[in-house]
Amino acid sequence: MVMFVCLLLFITLLRTVNGGCLEKRMDVCSLNPEVTQGPYYIASTMRQNITEGKSGVPFTLTVNVIDSATCSVPQTQNLAVEIWHCDPEGIYSHYILQSQGYRNASTDNTTFLRGLQTADINGQVVFYTLFPGWYVGRATHIHLKVHHLGNLTSDGLRYVGGRISHTGQIFFNDTFLDTLYSTMEPYSSYNNRTQSRTLLSSDGIYKGQGGDYGMVSLSIYSNSDPNAAASLSGSITVAINTTFDEGSNGNQIIPEGPSNPPPQGGSPPPGTTIPSRPPASAANTTLNSSSDTDSSSDGASYLWLWIILILAAIVVVVGVGGFFIYKYGLRRSNPVFLN
């Protein structure tokens, strides 16, 4: 009985802790909810590195796509993933003026931090980008779409036709973001705004459209050069319904900010490009890796796990104590046990 309880406790710990980080990702086979594409979408070109020389913390994002019906790689043709997000200042390419508060301004020809890739045989794509910043009214996020059954144009730069089976947004732990935005350039330069950053708990899209399914698991790396900036690696699993076609169902465009426009500003200064791959060895940086968790900032959803752990520990203590009391207490009080 005691061994069984200990085994249960051990299994619960394994399910709760992964590399020292709490997990909050839902069952990876569960269908990811559809989330608004927002007002800043434009079709992306095929490319892996989407930084275009922007300044920021290098971020390698791995997206794994699975079929929610089989919990395995989708058996479909030309599976592709498209992402787009704002820069460290909270500005979107192609919509530079609009994302600074000029709602009726014209679009532009910039394309930074947008890209699309076809998946490998494992349903995986890897993007080299920068960690996104934030803008007033929304929690930090990255947009994504999953395409399939389409084709590349003759020049190999665009994906046309086919089906869009998922549009979503992925999110990050608020405690980790507090550290990054307050200590790392260029984010800290843009962090002193009159309006505060929106947390997950206050983000209507996160709360109303299944944001828990889009929590990214993060790892922190540093280059061998002690003066080099830290870089981040993140991964997310996206479960899709391959029979769903967004083209026939539509995707609502919801404004992603408050009624009052955010503070105005220019583009961030030019900086270094992202390395071709994340550094090989992890090391301590100015970022606190213990805050790199997939749980929300309040951790309330893990309360039941800690209750299980506490109850299991009580059962173990009571079981072991009862065993010794039974064995040695009765031996002393009953002469039969002396023979």
Summary of the structure (lengths in Angstrom):
residues: 339
radius of gyration: 24.4
end to end distance: 27.0
largest distance: 96.2
contacts: 1047
relative contact order: 0.22
helix: 26%
strand: 22%
